[in-house]
């Protein structure tokens, strides 16, 4: 695993393992999931990519992609993250304590420069972070969670 992907995984695991979904929805027409842990600041995952899961829906119901996504998010509401991983292609996988798995595509069919990003609500001065995934691979990371004295 390349060093940047390794750093992204370390930051994701530090931020999300043991965190619970606090809320979810749409903000300015973009989906988001907000996580809460024992720390002082929440974590927000902003999504501009395809979301798939191990949960399936009956095709005859006729749900839109957005409706399916919101129902998936409802399945993990108030659930704890047990596993999180990203890879060199910027795919992100979250597994929850009810065995629901959400997968966020790093290379969605419709091109987007930044398929997903996650950030703490803390500022950089307060020990915050920002992790941005790039289409087809790579990450930009601003990590102020560990400050030197």
C-alpha positions as CSV (number, residue, x, y, z in Angstrom):
1,X,0.0,0.0,0.0
2,X,1.4,3.4,-0.9
3,X,2.3,5.8,2.0
4,X,-0.6,8.3,1.3
5,X,-3.2,5.5,1.2
6,X,-1.7,4.1,4.4
7,X,-2.0,7.6,6.0
8,X,-5.6,7.9,4.8
9,X,-6.4,4.5,6.3
10,X,-4.8,5.4,9.6
11,X,-6.7,8.7,9.8
12,X,-10.0,7.0,8.9
13,X,-9.5,4.3,11.5
14,X,-8.6,6.8,14.2
15,X,-11.6,8.9,13.4
16,X,-14.4,6.3,12.7
17,X,-13.7,3.0,14.5
18,X,-16.2,3.0,17.3
19,X,-18.0,6.1,16.1
20,X,-21.8,6.0,15.6
21,X,-23.9,7.5,12.9
22,X,-25.4,10.6,14.5
23,X,-27.4,11.9,11.5
24,X,-27.6,11.7,7.7
25,X,-29.3,13.4,4.8
26,X,-28.8,15.9,2.1
27,X,-27.1,19.2,2.3
28,X,-27.3,21.3,-0.8
29,X,-28.4,18.2,-2.7
30,X,-25.3,16.2,-1.7
31,X,-25.6,13.3,0.7
32,X,-23.8,13.2,4.0
33,X,-23.3,11.1,7.1
34,X,-22.4,12.6,10.4
35,X,-20.6,10.4,13.0
36,X,-20.2,11.0,16.7
37,X,-17.6,9.4,19.0
38,X,-16.4,10.2,22.5
39,X,-14.3,13.1,21.2
40,X,-15.4,16.7,21.3
41,X,-16.1,17.1,17.6
42,X,-18.2,15.1,15.1
43,X,-17.0,13.8,11.8
44,X,-18.8,14.5,8.5
45,X,-18.6,12.3,5.4
46,X,-19.7,14.2,2.3
47,X,-20.6,12.0,-0.7
48,X,-20.6,12.7,-4.4
49,X,-20.3,9.2,-5.7
50,X,-22.1,5.9,-6.1
51,X,-23.0,4.1,-2.9
52,X,-23.5,0.3,-2.9
53,X,-24.1,-2.1,-0.1
54,X,-24.5,-5.7,0.9
55,X,-28.2,-4.7,1.5
56,X,-30.4,-5.3,-1.6
57,X,-33.7,-3.8,-2.6
58,X,-36.6,-5.3,-4.5
59,X,-36.4,-3.9,-8.0
60,X,-40.2,-3.9,-8.4
61,X,-40.5,-1.2,-5.7
62,X,-39.1,1.3,-8.1
63,X,-36.9,3.2,-5.7
64,X,-34.5,5.8,-7.1
65,X,-30.8,5.6,-6.4
66,X,-31.1,8.5,-4.0
67,X,-34.1,6.9,-2.2
68,X,-32.1,3.6,-1.9
69,X,-29.1,5.5,-0.5
70,X,-31.2,7.2,2.2
71,X,-32.7,3.9,3.2
72,X,-29.2,2.4,3.5
73,X,-28.2,5.3,5.7
74,X,-31.3,4.7,7.8
75,X,-30.2,1.1,8.3
76,X,-26.9,2.3,9.9
77,X,-28.4,5.2,11.8
78,X,-27.1,5.1,15.4
79,X,-25.0,2.1,14.5
80,X,-21.3,1.9,15.3
81,X,-18.5,1.6,12.7
82,X,-16.5,-1.6,13.3
83,X,-14.3,-1.6,10.2
84,X,-13.2,1.1,7.7
85,X,-10.8,0.9,4.8
86,X,-9.9,2.8,1.6
87,X,-7.7,1.7,-1.2
88,X,-5.4,3.1,-3.9
89,X,-8.4,3.7,-6.2
90,X,-10.1,5.8,-3.5
91,X,-12.8,3.3,-2.8
92,X,-14.1,3.5,0.8
93,X,-15.8,0.7,2.7
94,X,-17.5,1.1,6.1
95,X,-18.8,-1.9,8.1
96,X,-21.2,-1.4,11.0
97,X,-22.1,-3.4,14.1
98,X,-25.2,-4.7,12.4
99,X,-23.0,-6.2,9.5
100,X,-24.3,-3.6,7.0
101,X,-21.5,-2.6,4.7
102,X,-21.5,0.7,2.7
103,X,-19.1,1.1,-0.3
104,X,-18.3,4.5,-1.8
105,X,-16.9,4.3,-5.3
106,X,-13.6,6.0,-5.9
107,X,-14.3,5.9,-9.7
108,X,-18.0,6.5,-10.2
109,X,-19.4,6.0,-13.7
110,X,-20.2,9.7,-13.9
111,X,-16.9,11.6,-13.4
112,X,-16.5,13.7,-10.2
113,X,-13.1,15.0,-9.2
114,X,-13.7,14.4,-5.5
115,X,-16.0,11.4,-4.9
116,X,-16.0,11.7,-1.1
117,X,-14.4,13.5,1.7
118,X,-14.4,13.3,5.5
119,X,-13.6,16.0,8.0
120,X,-13.9,16.7,11.6
121,X,-15.9,19.7,12.7
122,X,-12.9,21.0,14.6
123,X,-10.7,23.6,13.0
124,X,-7.1,22.9,12.3
125,X,-6.2,25.0,15.3
126,X,-8.4,22.7,17.4
127,X,-6.9,19.5,16.1
128,X,-9.2,18.9,13.1
129,X,-8.6,17.1,9.9
130,X,-9.8,16.9,6.3
131,X,-9.3,13.9,4.0
132,X,-10.4,14.3,0.3
133,X,-10.5,11.3,-2.1
134,X,-9.6,12.0,-5.7
135,X,-11.3,10.3,-8.7
136,X,-9.6,6.9,-9.5
137,X,-7.1,7.3,-6.6
138,X,-5.1,9.5,-4.4
139,X,-5.9,11.6,-1.4
140,X,-5.3,15.0,0.0
141,X,-4.8,15.0,3.7
142,X,-4.8,17.8,6.2
143,X,-4.2,16.2,9.6
144,X,-3.9,18.4,12.7
145,X,-5.0,15.7,15.1
146,X,-1.5,15.3,16.5
147,X,0.2,18.6,17.3
148,X,3.9,19.0,18.1
149,X,4.6,21.0,21.2
